[in-house]
Amino acid sequence: MRRYFAFLGAQHKISNAQTLINALDSLDPPQKFVNHSSDVKYWDDSKKQGMRIILGWTDGFTEQDQQRFSEDCNMFVPLSVVKQHRNLPDNIVVLTDSRRKQAAQRIEQRTKQQK
């Protein structure tokens, strides 16, 4: 994660890379952070739903539902890609600027529609 923050800082994608690295370094112990990310009790509803889809634990979940979830909650990364590439190397970053922009636009549209 430290390398990812440094990369984002070098690419001028974030301006607080060193602050994030310092915060990461302050975790005691760092393994606690990793353990929490793997513990279901710390997951939000979107993470839980995504894992249900990936593991096939969703009854009546259509392809359209899966696409909408991918657009709204998974930065336009199709869950079928996640399913097929579970063992991606740690240095692969799947998100792109265009996916981030698309997701932000989609969320903004949905927010306007709900009002």
Secondary structure as UniProt FT lines:
FT   HELIX           2..10
FT   TURN            11..12
FT   HELIX           17..26
FT   HELIX           30..38
FT   HELIX           40..42
FT   HELIX           45..55
FT   TURN            59..60
FT   HELIX           63..73
FT   TURN            75..76
FT   HELIX           79..84
FT   TURN            85..87
FT   TURN            90..91
FT   HELIX           97..114
//
